[in-house]
Amino acid sequence: MKELLLTIDVLLDEVYEVNGKHGEVIMILFHGSCTGDYFEGTILSGGVDTQIQKQGKDKCLSARYMLEGKDYTGHPCRIYIENNGTVKGQEDITAYPVIYTDSESLQWIEEIPLVSTVEGKGDSRVEIRIYGER
């Protein structure tokens, strides 16, 4: 059974685009915060979501960012997230995060299957939910 591990509130900062002959690339810079039963913290500067749309293909996305905060035992720690996925149609996003952390209490999160959902929350906001099976 999948358990909600992290809820990440993302605020979009800047968007850069390039439209080439065979596709387009969008880079979205962002910041935000994270809550959950296991961790609470903020997104460090430098978070970016890169979306590549090649002609005739599904759009691919790859978001990379680092969180800093406290794990559920109260110890300060960082979590790195790389969330790769595809967008089919307008809204159907399937993404699979990979996580690394320096928290001893959260080491198990590096070894379990993870999946995420991405949901728009109005103008310049997105909510990411990361689920895992323990």
C-alpha positions in Angstrom: 0.0 0.0 0.0 1.3 3.4 -1.0 1.9 5.9 1.8 2.1 9.7 1.4 5.7 10.6 2.4 6.2 14.2 1.4 3.9 17.0 0.2 5.9 19.8 -1.6 4.3 23.2 -2.2 6.2 24.7 -5.2 6.1 28.4 -6.1 7.3 29.1 -9.6 9.8 31.9 -10.0 11.0 32.2 -13.6 10.3 30.4 -16.8 12.8 30.2 -19.8 12.0 28.7 -23.2 13.7 27.9 -26.4 11.8 26.7 -29.5 14.0 24.7 -31.9 13.3 23.1 -35.2 12.7 19.7 -33.7 11.2 20.6 -30.3 11.0 22.9 -27.4 12.6 23.2 -23.9 11.2 24.9 -20.9 13.2 25.5 -17.7 11.2 26.5 -14.6 13.0 27.8 -11.6 11.2 27.4 -8.3 11.2 27.6 -4.5 8.8 26.3 -1.8 8.3 24.2 1.2 7.8 20.6 2.2 5.6 19.0 4.9 4.9 15.4 6.0 5.1 12.9 8.8 8.8 12.3 8.1 10.2 15.6 7.1 9.5 19.4 7.2 11.6 22.0 5.5 12.2 24.3 2.5 13.5 24.0 -1.0 17.0 25.4 -1.3 17.8 27.9 -4.1 18.5 26.3 -7.5 15.4 24.1 -7.9 14.7 23.6 -11.6 12.2 21.6 -13.7 13.3 21.0 -17.2 10.6 20.0 -19.7 11.5 18.8 -23.2 9.0 18.3 -25.9 10.4 16.6 -29.0 8.1 16.6 -32.1 5.8 13.6 -32.1 6.9 12.5 -28.6 5.5 12.8 -25.1 6.8 15.7 -23.1 9.6 14.6 -20.7 10.2 16.4 -17.4 13.0 16.2 -15.0 12.9 18.3 -11.8 16.0 18.5 -9.5 16.0 20.2 -6.1 17.3 20.0 -2.5 15.3 20.3 0.7 16.7 21.5 4.0 14.9 21.0 7.3 14.3 18.5 10.0 13.4 14.8 9.9 10.8 13.3 12.2 13.3 12.8 15.0 14.1 16.5 15.1 17.5 16.2 13.5 18.6 18.7 10.8 19.0 17.1 7.4 18.8 17.6 3.6 16.9 15.6 1.0 17.8 15.6 -2.7 15.1 14.8 -5.1 15.3 14.0 -8.8 11.8 13.6 -10.2 11.7 12.2 -13.8 8.5 11.6 -15.8 6.4 12.1 -18.8 3.3 14.2 -19.6 0.6 12.6 -21.8 -2.0 14.9 -23.0 -2.6 18.1 -21.0 -2.7 16.8 -17.5 -1.7 13.2 -17.1 1.8 13.3 -15.5 3.5 10.1 -14.4 6.8 10.7 -12.5 9.2 8.5 -10.5 11.4 10.3 -7.9 14.8 9.2 -6.8 15.8 10.5 -3.3 19.1 10.8 -1.4 19.3 12.0 2.2 21.9 12.5 4.9 19.3 11.7 7.6 20.1 8.4 9.3 16.4 8.0 10.2 15.3 8.4 6.6 17.8 6.2 4.8 15.0 3.7 4.0 13.5 6.2 1.7 16.4 5.8 -0.7 15.6 2.1 -1.2 11.9 1.9 -1.7 9.8 2.4 -5.0 8.5 5.9 -5.2 5.9 7.6 -7.4 4.7 11.2 -7.4 1.7 13.2 -8.5 1.8 16.8 -9.7 -1.2 19.1 -9.4 -1.6 22.7 -10.3 -2.8 24.9 -7.5 -3.6 28.1 -9.4 -1.4 30.8 -10.7 2.3 30.0 -10.3 1.8 27.1 -7.7 2.1 23.4 -8.0 1.7 20.6 -5.3 3.9 17.5 -5.6 3.0 14.5 -3.5 5.6 11.7 -3.2 4.3 8.2 -2.2 6.3 5.1 -1.3 5.8 1.5 -0.3 7.5 0.5 3.0 
